[in-house]
Amino acid sequence: MATPPQPKSILILGHGVFGLSTAYSLSLRPSFANTTITLLDRSIFPSPDGSSVDTSRIIRADYHDAAYAALAERAQETWRQQGPNDLGGEGRYTESGLVLVANKGQQGEDYVRGSLENVAYIAKNCGDEGTVQEFKHRSEIEAAVGAGGGSGDWGYINRRSGWADAEAGMVWLRKKVEATGRMDFKQGEVVSLVKDGKKVTGAKLTSGKVESADLVILATGAWSGKLVDLQGRAQATGQVLCYLDITEEEQKKLGKCPVLLNMSTGMFIIPPANRTLKVARHAYGLLNPVTIPDPCDSSKNITTSLPKTAYDDPDLWVPHEGESDCRKALREMIPWLAERPFAKSKICWYTDTPKGDFIITYHPEFEGLFLATGGSGHGYKFLPVIGDCIVDTIEGNCPKEFKEKWAWSPDCVENVVTMDGSRGSKPGLILEEELRKGSKL
C-alpha cells in the first residue's frame, strides 16, 4: 500500500517498549516537527503489569536469525554506554555474559547452534573472538556459571551479552521523552477504536471521551487483541516468573555469575539485584481465553486470549505447574538455594506470533491505523533502536531485512504458537484450568 501523507496528529496507545520508543523517535524526527503527538495508557507510568517493567531482562544478540542478531548488536552498542546519563549507566545494564544451552536430542538445539554461529561472527567482526566459547560438556557449563549447578548438555558462553534493569531502562527513556517537550501524556483506558467507515479516527475511553488523531499507533502489547482482531496472527500468552529473597552475601556471590538460559526447557536465571533472584520460564505460555465483542464488528463476539494480572486480581499467584518448573530449575542451576521459598510470583504477558516476528506495519484494512505489537517475549532488548525502525516503517522505509518479517501476514493459523525453537513447556495450557489444579505450593 502507498505510504499515507504526513499526519498532523498522532495518538500512540501504550507506553511500553514499542510505544515509548516510538514516541521518542517521533519527537526527534524533523519530518514530524509539526505533528501533535499524544501518548495514552490506561495506567500510571511505569505500568505495574506491563511486560516491560520488571527487575531484569536479558540483553543479547544471541539469535538464530541473523537479522535479529544484527539489530540486537546495534542496540547493545547503546546499552554498553555507561555514563550516568547513558542508557546503560547507573546499573541499568550489566554485561555479565550469557550461557546459552540446550539438551541433546531435544528442541532448542538448532536455535543454539544458529545463535552460536551468529554471535561468533559478530564477535569476530568486532575483534572480540575470545568472548564466545563453546561448551561440549556439562562440567564446562557448570564451571562457567559458577553457581554450583548448571543446565543443558552443551552450549556456549557469550561474554558480550548481559541483562538490564528493565524498569530503570523504561524510566530513563520516559525522562528522555519528557525532556523533548513534544509529548502530551494522557491516562485512560481504551474500550475501542473509533472508525469512520474504513478509517480509524481515534480511540474511545471508558469515560466516554474520544481521543482523535490522523494516525493511531497501536502499541498495546498483550492487550492488542482487545482493540483489533489479531486471531491467527498473534495472541497473549502468560509466562511464569518466581522471585526469592537472598542475603547480601548471596547477592555478592551470584551477582558475578552470567545469565543462564536453557533453550530446550525455556528455563532461565538472571543474576540478582537488590537481593532478589528471579527464576523464570520462556515457554509456549498460558492462555486466558475471554469472549469479547469483535473489534471489527461489535454485533458479533470473538474469543481471544487476554492478560490476567495482579492488576485484575491482587492475590494472583502462578499456577502449580509453573512454580514446579521454576523450583526444578532452581534445584538444577543453584542447588544450594533449592528449597528457598519463593517470596512472590508474576505472570508476564507476551504477544506471541507464529514465528516470533514483530508486527510493525499499517493495518491492511483500516486507514489511519498502524500496528506496533507482537513482541513475542524478546522486544525489550531493542529499546534503543526499535523506535527508529517503527518510525522508518511509518514513513515507508521499513528495514529491508524485516519488511517481510514484520508485515501483516496474509495467512492465519488455527492456533498461534511461537515455533522459533526457543520455547519450553507445553503449548495450549489454559490459565484458569491450571489455577484450579493448584497454586502457591
Secondary structure, DSSP 8 states (H G I E B T S, - for coil): -------SEEEEE--SHHHHHHHHHHHH-GGGTT-EEEEEESS-SS-TT-TT-SS-EEE----SSHHHHHHHHHHHHHHT--STTSTTTTTTEE---EEEEE-TTSTTHHHHHHHHHHHHHHHHHTT-GGGEEEE-SHHHHHHHH-SS----SEEEEETT-EEE-HHHHHHHHHHHHHHHT-EEEEE--EEEEEEETTEEEEEEETTS-EEE-SEEEE--GGGGGGTS--TTT-EEEEEEEEEEE--HHHHHHHTTS-EEEETTT-EEEEEEETTEEEEEE-BS-EE-EEEEEETTEEEEEEEEE----TTT-TT---BHHHHHHHHHHHHHHSGGGTT----EEEEEEEEE-TTS--EEEE-SSSBTEEEEE--TT--GGGTTTHHHHHHHHHTT---GGGTTTTS--S---SS----SS--BS-TTEEHHHHHHH-B--
